[in-house]
């Protein structure tokens, strides 16, 4: 079986500044990875790159079989990405967002309804524009889209932020379910207590690179977010 993620010497720039400065990483299908490191280490930049949202300057990058140098648009359809911003349309409510993103499937209305029920986004909340929801409610809407789409790769950037205890338990259960079904999960989080029970291994970043395991005790916190 091919790796879900295969990166070799990947470099990403923004405004002349290197966000990623030679990332090499392999992640197998079904693995749950904690992406660790200081603020500005490059964690969010790596997640955005894997999601096809940042162009690669150089290096080899394959995600779910897609070549990120050539197929960035295509890979986005196979990935679930929860970040500080939900990437949902704020003037649409949860139902409308899900129906839009699922517009190419025949039973979008039914799938959307089941997903929103699963995450507890019902009644008035399901009909409130995303921009008017609380942070936790917006996260639930983003989780509903994950449930509905069932992507092969989940990229989660501080996913527990803004969630109450019930919401955190919901998120953790979904991560376990997706991984058990063969999906790969990368979680960037400073809340180790929430993440540790979920993960298979830790990948640490510093200065826009993945730190070799043998060097974990010599981390330095360089800014490359």
C-alpha positions in Angstrom: 0.0 0.0 0.0 1.3 3.4 -0.9 1.9 6.1 1.8 -1.0 8.5 2.4 1.6 11.3 2.5 5.1 11.3 1.0 7.1 14.4 1.1 10.8 14.8 0.1 12.7 18.1 0.5 9.6 20.2 0.2 10.1 23.9 0.1 7.3 26.5 0.3 7.7 30.3 0.1 5.4 33.2 0.8 6.5 36.8 0.0 10.1 35.7 -0.3 10.1 34.0 3.1 10.5 30.2 3.5 7.5 28.8 5.3 8.8 25.2 4.8 12.5 24.8 4.2 12.9 21.2 3.2 10.3 19.0 4.8 10.7 15.2 4.4 7.9 13.1 5.8 6.1 9.8 5.2 2.8 8.9 6.8 0.9 5.7 6.2 -2.8 5.2 5.7 -4.7 5.1 9.0 -2.0 6.8 11.1 -2.9 9.5 13.5 0.0 12.0 13.9 0.5 14.7 16.4 2.3 17.6 14.6 4.2 19.3 17.4 6.5 22.2 17.8 6.7 25.8 19.0 4.6 28.6 17.6 5.9 29.5 14.1 7.6 26.2 13.6 5.8 25.6 10.3 3.0 23.3 11.4 0.1 25.3 9.9 2.1 25.9 6.8 2.6 22.2 6.4 -1.1 21.5 6.9 -2.0 24.2 4.3 0.5 22.7 1.9 -0.9 19.2 2.3 -4.4 20.6 1.7 -3.3 22.0 -1.6 -3.6 25.6 -0.4 0.0 26.6 -0.8 2.2 26.2 -3.9 5.4 24.2 -3.6 8.6 25.9 -4.7 10.6 22.7 -4.9 10.7 19.1 -3.8 8.5 16.0 -4.2 5.0 15.9 -2.6 2.4 13.2 -3.0 -0.9 13.1 -1.0 -3.4 10.3 -1.4 -1.8 9.6 -4.7 -1.9 13.1 -6.0 1.2 15.0 -7.1 0.9 18.4 -5.3 3.2 20.0 -7.9 0.5 19.3 -10.6 -2.8 18.4 -8.9 -3.3 20.8 -6.0 -6.9 21.5 -7.0 -7.8 17.8 -7.3 -6.4 16.8 -3.9 -8.7 19.4 -2.1 -11.7 17.2 -2.9 -10.3 14.3 -0.9 -9.2 16.2 2.2 -10.9 17.5 5.3 -9.3 20.6 6.8 -10.3 22.2 10.1 -8.3 25.3 10.9 -8.7 28.5 12.8 -11.0 29.6 10.0 -13.7 27.0 9.1 -13.4 27.7 5.3 -17.2 27.7 5.3 -19.2 30.5 3.7 -20.2 32.8 6.6 -23.3 34.2 5.0 -24.8 30.7 4.5 -26.1 28.5 7.3 -24.8 25.0 8.1 -27.4 23.3 5.9 -26.7 25.6 2.9 -23.0 25.1 3.3 -23.2 21.4 3.4 -25.5 21.2 0.4 -23.1 23.5 -1.5 -20.0 21.4 -0.8 -21.9 18.1 -1.4 -23.7 19.4 -4.5 -22.2 16.8 -6.8 -23.7 13.8 -4.9 -27.3 12.6 -5.5 -28.4 12.4 -1.8 -26.8 15.6 -0.5 -29.8 16.7 1.5 -30.1 13.4 3.3 -26.3 13.1 3.9 -26.2 16.7 5.2 -29.1 16.1 7.6 -27.4 12.9 9.0 -24.1 14.7 9.4 -25.6 17.7 11.3 -27.5 15.4 13.6 -24.3 13.5 14.3 -22.6 16.6 15.5 -25.6 18.1 17.3 -26.2 21.0 15.0 -30.0 21.0 14.9 -33.0 23.3 14.8 -32.2 27.0 15.0 -28.4 26.4 14.9 -28.6 24.6 11.6 -30.4 27.6 10.1 -28.2 30.4 11.5 -25.5 31.9 9.2 -22.1 30.6 10.1 -20.8 34.1 10.8 -23.3 34.4 13.6 -22.4 31.2 15.4 -20.0 30.9 18.3 -16.5 29.5 17.8 -17.6 26.1 19.1 -20.7 26.0 17.0 -18.7 26.9 13.9 -16.3 24.0 14.7 -19.3 21.7 14.9 -20.4 22.9 11.4 -16.9 22.1 10.1 -17.1 18.7 11.7 -20.5 18.1 10.1 -18.8 18.7 6.7 -16.1 16.2 7.6 -18.7 13.6 8.6 -20.6 14.2 5.4 -17.6 14.0 3.1 -15.7 11.2 4.8 -12.3 12.3 3.4 -9.2 10.1 3.2 -7.0 12.7 5.0 -8.0 14.9 7.9 -5.9 17.9 8.7 -6.8 19.4 12.1 -5.2 22.7 13.3 -5.9 23.2 17.0 -9.2 21.4 16.6 -10.1 21.3 20.3 -10.1 25.1 20.5 -13.5 26.6 21.3 -15.1 23.3 22.0 -16.7 22.3 25.3 -16.2 18.9 26.9 -19.0 17.4 24.8 -17.6 18.9 21.6 -14.1 17.6 22.4 -15.5 14.1 23.1 -17.3 14.3 19.7 -14.2 15.3 17.9 -12.1 12.6 19.5 -14.7 9.9 18.7 -14.7 11.1 15.0 -10.9 11.0 14.8 -10.9 7.4 16.1 -13.7 6.4 13.7 -12.0 7.9 10.7 -8.6 6.3 11.5 -10.3 2.9 12.1 -11.8 3.2 8.6 -8.3 3.8 7.1 -8.2 7.6 7.0 -5.0 9.4 7.9 -5.1 12.2 10.5 -2.6 15.0 11.2 -3.4 17.1 14.3 -1.5 20.2 15.1 -2.1 21.1 18.8 -0.5 22.5 21.9 -3.1 20.7 24.0 -1.1 17.5 24.5 -3.5 16.2 27.1 -6.3 16.0 24.6 -4.2 14.7 21.7 -2.0 12.0 23.3 -4.8 9.4 23.7 -5.6 9.7 20.0 -2.2 9.5 18.3 0.2 6.8 17.0 3.3 9.0 16.9 4.6 12.5 17.2 6.2 14.5 14.3 8.0 17.6 15.6 8.8 20.7 13.6 11.2 23.5 14.0 12.3 26.2 11.6 10.0 24.9 8.8 11.5 21.4 8.9 10.7 18.1 10.5 13.1 17.4 13.4 14.7 14.0 13.3 13.6 11.9 16.2 17.2 11.7 17.6 17.3 15.5 17.9 14.0 16.1 19.8 15.8 17.2 22.9 17.5 20.1 21.0 14.4 22.0 19.8 14.8 25.6 19.3 11.4 27.4 18.2 12.2 29.3 15.0 9.4 31.2 13.5 8.2 29.8 10.2 4.4 29.7 10.4 
